Amino acid sequence: MIARLRPLTTRWTSFVPVLAVVLLVFTWGRDLPGAIVALVTLVLAGAVLAAVHHAEVIAHKVGEPFGSLVLAVAVTIIEVALIVTLMADGGDKSSTLARDTVFAAVMITCNGIVGLCLLVASLRHRTAVFNPEGTGAALATVATLATLSLVLPTFTTSKPGPEFSSVQLTFAALSSLILYGLFVTTQTVRHRDYFLPITRQGEVITVDDHAQVPSKRAALISLGLLGLALIGVVGLAKGVSPTIESGVAAADLPHAVVGVIIALLVLLPETIAAVRSARRDRVQTSLNLALGSAMASIGLTIPAVALASIWLSGPLVLGLGPTHMVLLALTVVVSSLTVVPGRATPLQGGVHLVLFAAYLELALNP
């Protein structure tokens, strides 16, 4: 009996993504009772773990930095589709949805994931080592995208309020796509070695020998299952959002907390994959995942909502308030100081985690 059950336990990562999508089909747009919410949450957790497994299979097949890029872009595309879907529902709250979601993603990735990975790697291996050239290029791109898309709308005068005019929004969308395209080209073609893990002596690690390289068929299967798992993660997170909203309202917390919780759920696959890489002393891979996710979140979301604004009614508020601009500026400064040496101690990880804690605290008590 044990011998018969073992194959099932080893193939759960294949069953759970399909189960998540099936459950999503039957629960989408419906009011869920408590027992179903508990089931959805359980399957959601399983889909997150399955997504991480299949992303690692793909990453091991195609190598870095392509593996990190696949997971970051896949999650972001589905997240963008979710944002546009929620904005289509209308309502006053949808006007700031894109801004709140993108900023939450930036804070979670640049402070939460980066800080956690630096802390884990430095505690386990004394110091966390990475390539400052590649990480610095990624950070510069994230900072530019965030400033052009989330800070400038607060100071423009062509339209009242923290909004872009049509021409300005078009420029921001095109700039986001161009910058993201340039970065991907740099990361995967011209300067791929800048984004590969390095040894403590500064040598680039071009071959990852921690496991046997999967076959092309296995990698393609994992790619399909990764897509199903991510659809399940984002869709089921949307499904449990009414329960989360009720809990947030019952606790008398700001409505923006809902967006933070949903962003945390959606970014769980990247978080787990990044921490696993940090434990294996592949900090560059962790930073590729974190900063790549932040970059994709801005570079793909802004063009998508700009296009959607053609047929969506209501304003599109992108400009950050003063408190969030201070947090963003401090994040850019601290991240720059972290990246320059090419190595980090637990102190740097702790600083980023404190910034992330400050963001969460201000989300709860603005």
Disulfide bonds with the S-S distance in Angstrom:
none
